[in-house]
Amino acid sequence: MSIDHKPEILGSSDAAFRGDVTRHNPEELLIASLSACHMLWFLHLCAEADVVVTSYVDEAVGVMEENETGGGQFVEVSLHPVVTVSERWMMDQATELHKRANERCFIANSVNFPVRHFPDTKSIPE
């Protein structure tokens, strides 16, 4: 895949369909897009609210169902962001901002399946 002025992305089908496991497949890229969109909106909203995020790691998981023809669809994606903020008083607000980030994410608003969020918010020092 190539887009002008950006690095090329080497793609393949999933290994279950005889694809190359060392390359990205479209399903992984969709899940990564949902995760990245959520993260970027979340970080933007945190910056506006003076919530200082020192770490953000997500474990995004997609659930797909195959149909009788061998095709299929996503039925759900769940995001599991682990967010660390710089002060304890920021934790509740950071957790709430995940809801607003989901409402604003262009990708999440464009898919026909639920995108669920299971955030874990921590502070330093704990």
C-alpha positions, 0 to 999 in steps of 0.5 A: 500500500502506498500513499504519496509522501509516506512510507510504503506498508507491506500488506498480505492476507492473514496467515489463515488464508496463506498470507505472509505473517510478517506483513500487515493484513487489512483486518489488523490495519482496521483494528489499528486504525480504531485504536489509533483514532481513539488514542489521538482523540483521547490525548487531544481531549486530555491536553484540552483538560490539562490532564497530563498523560505519561503513558498510553498502551492499548491492546485492541482486539477484534472479533470476526465471524465467517459466513458460509461463503468463506467471507465474513465481518467484524462483529465487535472491536474492544479497546483496552487502553492502559493510561498513566496520568501524572497526578491522582486527581486526573484519574477520574477525568481521564477515564471519562474522556474515553467516552468523549473520544469514542464519540468523536472518532471518525473511524469508530463512527464509520463502522457498523459494529460496536467499538467497546472501551475498557480503560485502565487508568493509573497515576504516578506515583501510585 
